Amino acid sequence: MPTVSLIVTQYFAGAAGFALTTEGSLSYGGEALIQTSVKDGKITAEAHYEILGLVAERVPDRAAVSVRHAQSIDIDKLGTLALACKAAPNVGGVLQRMARYHTLLSDSVSYQLDVADSATLLRQEVLVGSGPGLVFSPEAGLSAMFQAIDQVAAEKVTPQLVTFRHTPPRDAQLFEDFFGCEVKFGAEANGILFSQAGLETENKLGDLALSEFLTKHLDAEMKRLNTEPSLVRVTKEEIARVLSEGLPKMADVARELGFSVRSFHRRLADHGASFQTIAEETRRDIALSMLREANCPLSEIAFLTGFSEQSAFNRAFKRWTNETPANYRKSFAR
């Protein structure tokens, strides 16, 4: 299940006039709204986007919220990732750390660096999320990224361009005032474009030895996380959830995860995956697990893995393992 660091959501909620406690209780104007579960300092991405949706419904000035959110963040409270960014030698090093280690704060989005000619785009991709608050993810996220750079760089860095895929809010001019450059809506990507000179801007506290030490620590933290990309993982979870009703169509899963079919296909391809392959792996993994651990009839396993007939399940299982389901089960009963 994709998660978001609670402190990230707290900063955003606070910028919109909401209050989110460390126990996961959200209120607005004294009215209790939702109670969400907090585990290891994180909430589910679903809860995060529900909160963003509540803000979208109650606070009309979207750009103002995103900018206030960015300006309210104290980078020092974001843990080892913040320290590693501060210790990076220059702005380019900060972007590299943001792109590589942002998963530690949230695995519902990813940041990537697209290098072209003499400029680099810090691009955000939403891996999972839906609802009216979805537009806040790139707006608030990229604003926060830029604010972090502003806090650590020795000199002011002005982007060449900021782009968003969606339509502009009514107070969109605030974004140009904040970033100090043109902000384009209806673009192909959500991102901030930096010049090579901007990337080479030194940081106030750049320290190569400390930077190497901190990145090693971050690498160790990353290894403790599930190495499977978030989008692949949630796709498997959604397929598993509905398999007993038959193998779902790609369009249905895409809609449930908040994507168009085209975008869903492209983002899976970015991870070297396809919907057909993921669906096949999900069916296989569930079948193998049930045969090892459950005593239910083969016909029921066939049904729960989306097969209309046991004979079709048997053929698929033979293709996966080169043996029959019955023989596979017997091998674990010995």
ChimeraX attribute file (.defattr): number of C-alpha atoms within 10 A of each C-alpha:
attribute: neighborCount
match mode: 1-to-1
recipient: residues
	/A:1	13
	/A:2	21
	/A:3	23
	/A:4	24
	/A:5	22
	/A:6	23
	/A:7	19
	/A:8	18
	/A:9	20
	/A:10	22
	/A:11	20
	/A:12	29
	/A:13	23
	/A:14	16
	/A:15	21
	/A:16	23
	/A:17	14
	/A:18	21
	/A:19	22
	/A:20	24
	/A:21	15
	/A:22	14
	/A:23	13
	/A:24	20
	/A:25	15
	/A:26	20
	/A:27	17
	/A:28	17
	/A:29	8
	/A:30	9
	/A:31	10
	/A:32	11
	/A:33	14
	/A:34	14
	/A:35	14
	/A:36	17
	/A:37	13
	/A:38	19
	/A:39	13
	/A:40	7
	/A:41	15
	/A:42	21
	/A:43	22
	/A:44	21
	/A:45	21
	/A:46	19
	/A:47	20
	/A:48	25
	/A:49	24
	/A:50	19
	/A:51	23
	/A:52	23
	/A:53	19
	/A:54	18
	/A:55	24
	/A:56	20
	/A:57	11
	/A:58	10
	/A:59	13
	/A:60	14
	/A:61	16
	/A:62	22
	/A:63	22
	/A:64	21
	/A:65	23
	/A:66	25
	/A:67	24
	/A:68	18
	/A:69	24
	/A:70	24
	/A:71	18
	/A:72	15
	/A:73	20
	/A:74	13
	/A:75	18
	/A:76	12
	/A:77	11
	/A:78	15
	/A:79	11
	/A:80	16
	/A:81	23
	/A:82	19
	/A:83	19
	/A:84	27
	/A:85	29
	/A:86	27
	/A:87	25
	/A:88	29
	/A:89	21
	/A:90	24
	/A:91	27
	/A:92	23
	/A:93	22
	/A:94	25
	/A:95	22
	/A:96	17
	/A:97	19
	/A:98	23
	/A:99	17
	/A:100	18
	/A:101	20
	/A:102	17
	/A:103	21
	/A:104	19
	/A:105	19
	/A:106	20
	/A:107	23
	/A:108	26
	/A:109	23
	/A:110	19
	/A:111	24
	/A:112	17
	/A:113	19
	/A:114	12
	/A:115	13
	/A:116	8
	/A:117	7
	/A:118	9
	/A:119	16
	/A:120	23
	/A:121	24
	/A:122	23
	/A:123	21
	/A:124	22
	/A:125	16
	/A:126	20
	/A:127	21
	/A:128	22
	/A:129	23
	/A:130	19
	/A:131	15
	/A:132	15
	/A:133	19
	/A:134	19
	/A:135	24
	/A:136	20
	/A:137	20
	/A:138	23
	/A:139	23
	/A:140	21
	/A:141	23
	/A:142	26
	/A:143	24
	/A:144	23
	/A:145	16
	/A:146	21
	/A:147	21
	/A:148	22
	/A:149	22
	/A:150	16
	/A:151	17
	/A:152	24
	/A:153	24
	/A:154	16
	/A:155	14
	/A:156	12
	/A:157	20
	/A:158	16
	/A:159	21
	/A:160	18
	/A:161	18
	/A:162	26
	/A:163	22
	/A:164	22
	/A:165	15
	/A:166	16
	/A:167	12
	/A:168	17
	/A:169	16
	/A:170	11
	/A:171	12
	/A:172	17
	/A:173	14
	/A:174	18
	/A:175	22
	/A:176	14
	/A:177	12
	/A:178	17
	/A:179	21
	/A:180	15
	/A:181	14
	/A:182	15
	/A:183	22
	/A:184	19
	/A:185	17
	/A:186	12
	/A:187	14
	/A:188	11
	/A:189	18
	/A:190	26
	/A:191	28
	/A:192	23
	/A:193	21
	/A:194	22
	/A:195	17
	/A:196	15
	/A:197	12
	/A:198	21
	/A:199	19
	/A:200	14
	/A:201	18
	/A:202	18
	/A:203	24
	/A:204	16
	/A:205	16
	/A:206	21
	/A:207	15
	/A:208	13
	/A:209	10
	/A:210	15
	/A:211	19
	/A:212	14
	/A:213	12
	/A:214	20
	/A:215	21
	/A:216	13
	/A:217	14
	/A:218	18
	/A:219	12
	/A:220	11
	/A:221	13
	/A:222	16
	/A:223	9
	/A:224	8
	/A:225	11
	/A:226	9
	/A:227	9
	/A:228	10
	/A:229	16
	/A:230	22
	/A:231	23
	/A:232	18
	/A:233	16
	/A:234	19
	/A:235	23
	/A:236	19
	/A:237	13
	/A:238	18
	/A:239	25
	/A:240	20
	/A:241	12
	/A:242	15
	/A:243	18
	/A:244	18
	/A:245	13
	/A:246	14
	/A:247	18
	/A:248	17
	/A:249	12
	/A:250	19
	/A:251	15
	/A:252	15
	/A:253	21
	/A:254	20
	/A:255	13
	/A:256	15
	/A:257	19
	/A:258	18
	/A:259	20
	/A:260	16
	/A:261	15
	/A:262	10
	/A:263	12
	/A:264	23
	/A:265	17
	/A:266	14
	/A:267	19
	/A:268	18
	/A:269	12
	/A:270	10
	/A:271	13
	/A:272	9
	/A:273	15
	/A:274	17
	/A:275	20
	/A:276	11
	/A:277	9
	/A:278	17
	/A:279	22
	/A:280	16
	/A:281	14
	/A:282	21
	/A:283	24
	/A:284	18
	/A:285	14
	/A:286	15
	/A:287	20
	/A:288	19
	/A:289	10
	/A:290	18
	/A:291	22
	/A:292	15
	/A:293	11
	/A:294	12
	/A:295	10
	/A:296	10
	/A:297	11
	/A:298	18
	/A:299	15
	/A:300	14
	/A:301	23
	/A:302	22
	/A:303	17
	/A:304	22
	/A:305	26
	/A:306	20
	/A:307	22
	/A:308	16
	/A:309	12
	/A:310	15
	/A:311	12
	/A:312	12
	/A:313	24
	/A:314	19
	/A:315	14
	/A:316	18
	/A:317	20
	/A:318	14
	/A:319	11
	/A:320	14
	/A:321	12
	/A:322	11
	/A:323	13
	/A:324	16
	/A:325	21
	/A:326	12
	/A:327	11
	/A:328	17
	/A:329	18
	/A:330	11
	/A:331	10
	/A:332	10
	/A:333	9
	/A:334	5
